[in-house]
Amino acid sequence: MIFIISPGKLVREKRGQALVELALVLPLLLLLLMGIMESGRIFHSYLLITNASREGARAGVTGAGDAEIQEKVKDAAEPIHLSDSQITITPAQSYRTRGAPLTVQVNCTVDLITPVLDAVFPDPFPLTSSTTMRVE
C-alpha cells in the first residue's frame, strides 16, 4: 500500500517486513535454543556418571565388593537409573591386591528430545566414564 501524505512524498507501510524477518529467523533461534538444552542434558548426565564412577572406585579401593561398588554407583547416579550391565569393574574382586589399579567404568545413553537434532547427533547419545584408582 502506498499512502500519500503530502504532494511528492510517499510512505510505505512496513508492518509485513517484521513478520517476514521473524519467520526467517525464528527456526534458527529455536534450533539454537533446543541445541543448548540438549547439550545441557547431555553434559548433566556425563557429570552424573563421572561422579558415579568416582564414587564406585573409591568404595572399591577401600575394600568393598563388586555388589557394594555397583550399589554405590547406582546411588550416585540416581536420576539415570543404571543397571548392573552398564557398570564394569576390573579386575575381578578375587584379583584385587594392595597397590593394583581398580577401574570402574560406567556406560549409559541419553535419549534426545529434540527431533531435528537427530540428524546431527546420534540418538540415543552414548556416554562413557571411567575412573582408575589404586587399591589401598
CYANA upper distance limits for C-alpha pairs under 8 A (distance plus 0.5 A):
  1 MET  CA     12 ARG  CA      6.86
  1 MET  CA     13 GLU  CA      6.98
  2 ILE  CA     10 LEU  CA      7.14
  2 ILE  CA     11 VAL  CA      6.67
  2 ILE  CA     12 ARG  CA      5.80
  2 ILE  CA     13 GLU  CA      7.68
  3 PHE  CA     10 LEU  CA      6.67
  3 PHE  CA     11 VAL  CA      6.24
  3 PHE  CA     12 ARG  CA      7.24
  4 ILE  CA      8 GLY  CA      8.45
  4 ILE  CA      9 LYS  CA      6.97
  4 ILE  CA     10 LEU  CA      5.87
  4 ILE  CA     11 VAL  CA      7.33
  5 ILE  CA      9 LYS  CA      6.82
  5 ILE  CA     10 LEU  CA      7.20
  5 ILE  CA     11 VAL  CA      7.89
  6 SER  CA     10 LEU  CA      8.34
 14 LYS  CA     18 ALA  CA      7.81
 15 ARG  CA     19 LEU  CA      7.56
 16 GLY  CA     20 VAL  CA      6.85
 17 GLN  CA     21 GLU  CA      6.76
 18 ALA  CA     22 LEU  CA      6.63
 19 LEU  CA     23 ALA  CA      6.71
 20 VAL  CA     24 LEU  CA      6.82
 21 GLU  CA     25 VAL  CA      6.69
 22 LEU  CA     26 LEU  CA      6.08
 23 ALA  CA     27 PRO  CA      7.92
 24 LEU  CA     28 LEU  CA      8.36
 25 VAL  CA     29 LEU  CA      6.83
 26 LEU  CA     30 LEU  CA      6.60
 27 PRO  CA     31 LEU  CA      6.58
 28 LEU  CA     32 LEU  CA      6.63
 29 LEU  CA     33 LEU  CA      6.61
 30 LEU  CA     34 MET  CA      6.55
 31 LEU  CA     35 GLY  CA      6.47
 31 LEU  CA    116 VAL  CA      8.35
 32 LEU  CA     36 ILE  CA      6.74
 33 LEU  CA     37 MET  CA      6.85
 34 MET  CA     38 GLU  CA      6.63
 34 MET  CA    114 THR  CA      7.13
 35 GLY  CA     39 SER  CA      6.55
 35 GLY  CA    114 THR  CA      8.47
 35 GLY  CA    117 LEU  CA      7.82
 36 ILE  CA     40 GLY  CA      6.67
 37 MET  CA     41 ARG  CA      6.81
 38 GLU  CA     42 ILE  CA      6.67
 38 GLU  CA    112 LEU  CA      7.34
 38 GLU  CA    113 ILE  CA      7.99
 38 GLU  CA    114 THR  CA      7.93
 39 SER  CA     43 PHE  CA      6.50
 40 GLY  CA     44 HIS  CA      6.50
 41 ARG  CA     45 SER  CA      6.77
 42 ILE  CA     46 TYR  CA      6.70
 42 ILE  CA    110 VAL  CA      7.11
 42 ILE  CA    125 PHE  CA      8.35
 43 PHE  CA     47 LEU  CA      6.69
 44 HIS  CA     48 LEU  CA      6.78
 45 SER  CA     49 ILE  CA      6.82
 45 SER  CA     80 ILE  CA      7.91
 45 SER  CA    110 VAL  CA      7.96
 46 TYR  CA     50 THR  CA      6.56
 46 TYR  CA    127 LEU  CA      7.01
 46 TYR  CA    128 THR  CA      8.17
 46 TYR  CA    129 SER  CA      8.01
 47 LEU  CA     51 ASN  CA      6.65
 48 LEU  CA     52 ALA  CA      6.57
 48 LEU  CA     76 ALA  CA      7.76
 48 LEU  CA     77 ALA  CA      5.97
 49 ILE  CA     53 SER  CA      6.53
 49 ILE  CA     76 ALA  CA      8.44
 49 ILE  CA     77 ALA  CA      6.56
 49 ILE  CA    106 VAL  CA      6.83
 49 ILE  CA    107 ASN  CA      8.38
 49 ILE  CA    128 THR  CA      8.18
 49 ILE  CA    129 SER  CA      6.82
 50 THR  CA     54 ARG  CA      6.78
 50 THR  CA    106 VAL  CA      8.32
 50 THR  CA    129 SER  CA      5.88
 50 THR  CA    130 SER  CA      7.44
 50 THR  CA    131 THR  CA      8.23
 51 ASN  CA     55 GLU  CA      6.66
 51 ASN  CA     76 ALA  CA      7.43
 51 ASN  CA     77 ALA  CA      8.21
 52 ALA  CA     56 GLY  CA      6.66
 52 ALA  CA     72 LYS  CA      7.88
 52 ALA  CA     73 VAL  CA      5.17
 52 ALA  CA     74 LYS  CA      7.69
 52 ALA  CA     75 ASP  CA      8.30
 52 ALA  CA     76 ALA  CA      5.34
 52 ALA  CA     77 ALA  CA      6.09
 52 ALA  CA    106 VAL  CA      8.30
 53 SER  CA     57 ALA  CA      6.58
 53 SER  CA     73 VAL  CA      6.62
 53 SER  CA    104 VAL  CA      6.10
 53 SER  CA    105 GLN  CA      6.64
 53 SER  CA    106 VAL  CA      6.64
 53 SER  CA    129 SER  CA      7.33
 53 SER  CA    130 SER  CA      6.40
 53 SER  CA    131 THR  CA      6.24
 54 ARG  CA     58 ARG  CA      6.62
 54 ARG  CA    104 VAL  CA      8.12
 54 ARG  CA    130 SER  CA      8.21
 54 ARG  CA    131 THR  CA      6.09
 55 GLU  CA     59 ALA  CA      6.73
 55 GLU  CA     72 LYS  CA      7.01
 55 GLU  CA     73 VAL  CA      6.84
 55 GLU  CA     76 ALA  CA      7.57
 56 GLY  CA     60 GLY  CA      6.62
 56 GLY  CA     69 ILE  CA      5.37
 56 GLY  CA     70 GLN  CA      7.31
 56 GLY  CA     72 LYS  CA      6.01
 56 GLY  CA     73 VAL  CA      5.62
 56 GLY  CA    104 VAL  CA      7.03
 57 ALA  CA     61 VAL  CA      6.67
 57 ALA  CA     69 ILE  CA      7.79
 57 ALA  CA    102 LEU  CA      7.26
 57 ALA  CA    103 THR  CA      7.03
 57 ALA  CA    104 VAL  CA      6.08
 57 ALA  CA    131 THR  CA      6.89
 57 ALA  CA    132 THR  CA      7.23
 57 ALA  CA    133 MET  CA      6.91
 58 ARG  CA     62 THR  CA      6.96
 58 ARG  CA    133 MET  CA      7.83
 59 ALA  CA     63 GLY  CA      7.28
 59 ALA  CA     64 ALA  CA      6.06
 59 ALA  CA     68 GLU  CA      8.23
 59 ALA  CA     69 ILE  CA      6.53
 59 ALA  CA     72 LYS  CA      7.90
 60 GLY  CA     64 ALA  CA      5.24
 60 GLY  CA     65 GLY  CA      7.03
 60 GLY  CA     66 ASP  CA      8.00
 60 GLY  CA     69 ILE  CA      6.47
 60 GLY  CA    102 LEU  CA      7.82
 60 GLY  CA    135 VAL  CA      7.94
 61 VAL  CA    102 LEU  CA      7.38
 61 VAL  CA    133 MET  CA      7.36
 61 VAL  CA    134 ARG  CA      6.90
 61 VAL  CA    135 VAL  CA      4.65
 61 VAL  CA    136 GLU  CA      6.06
 62 THR  CA    135 VAL  CA      7.29
 62 THR  CA    136 GLU  CA      6.48
 63 GLY  CA    135 VAL  CA      8.41
 63 GLY  CA    136 GLU  CA      8.38
 64 ALA  CA     68 GLU  CA      6.31
 64 ALA  CA     69 ILE  CA      6.84
 65 GLY  CA     69 ILE  CA      6.69
 65 GLY  CA     93 GLN  CA      6.88
 66 ASP  CA     70 GLN  CA      6.68
 66 ASP  CA     89 ILE  CA      7.76
 66 ASP  CA     92 ALA  CA      8.37
 66 ASP  CA     93 GLN  CA      6.99
 67 ALA  CA     71 GLU  CA      6.78
 68 GLU  CA     72 LYS  CA      6.68
 69 ILE  CA     73 VAL  CA      6.72
 70 GLN  CA     74 LYS  CA      6.66
 70 GLN  CA     84 ASP  CA      7.19
 70 GLN  CA     87 ILE  CA      7.31
 71 GLU  CA     75 ASP  CA      6.55
 72 LYS  CA     76 ALA  CA      6.65
 73 VAL  CA     77 ALA  CA      6.75
 73 VAL  CA     87 ILE  CA      8.44
 74 LYS  CA     78 GLU  CA      6.35
 74 LYS  CA     81 HIS  CA      7.37
 74 LYS  CA     82 LEU  CA      6.35
 74 LYS  CA     83 SER  CA      8.17
 77 ALA  CA     81 HIS  CA      7.44
 77 ALA  CA     82 LEU  CA      7.75
 78 GLU  CA     82 LEU  CA      8.16
 82 LEU  CA     86 GLN  CA      6.91
 82 LEU  CA     87 ILE  CA      8.38
 82 LEU  CA    108 CYS  CA      7.91
 83 SER  CA     87 ILE  CA      7.71
 86 GLN  CA    106 VAL  CA      6.24
 86 GLN  CA    107 ASN  CA      5.61
 86 GLN  CA    108 CYS  CA      6.97
 87 ILE  CA    104 VAL  CA      7.57
 87 ILE  CA    105 GLN  CA      6.28
 87 ILE  CA    106 VAL  CA      5.26
 87 ILE  CA    107 ASN  CA      7.11
 88 THR  CA    103 THR  CA      8.46
 88 THR  CA    104 VAL  CA      6.25
 88 THR  CA    105 GLN  CA      5.51
 88 THR  CA    106 VAL  CA      6.95
 89 ILE  CA    102 LEU  CA      7.89
 89 ILE  CA    103 THR  CA      6.33
 89 ILE  CA    104 VAL  CA      5.21
 89 ILE  CA    105 GLN  CA      6.99
 90 THR  CA    102 LEU  CA      6.41
 90 THR  CA    103 THR  CA      5.79
 90 THR  CA    104 VAL  CA      7.16
 91 PRO  CA     95 TYR  CA      6.55
 91 PRO  CA     96 ARG  CA      6.94
 91 PRO  CA    102 LEU  CA      6.80
 91 PRO  CA    103 THR  CA      7.79
 92 ALA  CA     96 ARG  CA      7.31
 96 ARG  CA    100 ALA  CA      6.97
 96 ARG  CA    102 LEU  CA      8.01
 96 ARG  CA    135 VAL  CA      7.72
 97 THR  CA    135 VAL  CA      7.15
 98 ARG  CA    134 ARG  CA      8.03
 98 ARG  CA    135 VAL  CA      5.59
 98 ARG  CA    136 GLU  CA      5.96
 99 GLY  CA    134 ARG  CA      5.72
 99 GLY  CA    135 VAL  CA      5.54
 99 GLY  CA    136 GLU  CA      6.70
100 ALA  CA    134 ARG  CA      5.88
100 ALA  CA    135 VAL  CA      6.08
101 PRO  CA    132 THR  CA      6.78
101 PRO  CA    133 MET  CA      5.97
101 PRO  CA    134 ARG  CA      4.82
101 PRO  CA    135 VAL  CA      6.63
102 LEU  CA    132 THR  CA      5.93
102 LEU  CA    133 MET  CA      5.88
102 LEU  CA    134 ARG  CA      6.41
102 LEU  CA    135 VAL  CA      6.94
103 THR  CA    130 SER  CA      7.18
103 THR  CA    131 THR  CA      6.04
103 THR  CA    132 THR  CA      4.75
103 THR  CA    133 MET  CA      7.11
104 VAL  CA    130 SER  CA      5.99
104 VAL  CA    131 THR  CA      5.95
104 VAL  CA    132 THR  CA      7.05
105 GLN  CA    128 THR  CA      7.67
105 GLN  CA    129 SER  CA      6.22
105 GLN  CA    130 SER  CA      4.54
105 GLN  CA    131 THR  CA      7.02
106 VAL  CA    128 THR  CA      6.24
106 VAL  CA    129 SER  CA      5.89
106 VAL  CA    130 SER  CA      6.66
107 ASN  CA    126 PRO  CA      7.98
107 ASN  CA    127 LEU  CA      6.31
107 ASN  CA    128 THR  CA      5.02
107 ASN  CA    129 SER  CA      7.16
108 CYS  CA    126 PRO  CA      6.57
108 CYS  CA    127 LEU  CA      5.86
108 CYS  CA    128 THR  CA      7.04
109 THR  CA    124 PRO  CA      6.13
109 THR  CA    125 PHE  CA      5.75
109 THR  CA    126 PRO  CA      4.90
109 THR  CA    127 LEU  CA      6.20
110 VAL  CA    123 ASP  CA      8.17
110 VAL  CA    124 PRO  CA      5.82
110 VAL  CA    125 PHE  CA      5.51
110 VAL  CA    126 PRO  CA      7.04
110 VAL  CA    127 LEU  CA      8.06
111 ASP  CA    123 ASP  CA      6.50
111 ASP  CA    124 PRO  CA      4.95
111 ASP  CA    125 PHE  CA      6.79
112 LEU  CA    117 LEU  CA      8.23
112 LEU  CA    118 ASP  CA      7.98
112 LEU  CA    123 ASP  CA      6.46
112 LEU  CA    124 PRO  CA      6.72
112 LEU  CA    125 PHE  CA      7.65
114 THR  CA    118 ASP  CA      7.86
117 LEU  CA    121 PHE  CA      6.49
118 ASP  CA    122 PRO  CA      6.57
118 ASP  CA    123 ASP  CA      6.45
121 PHE  CA    125 PHE  CA      7.48
122 PRO  CA    126 PRO  CA      8.38
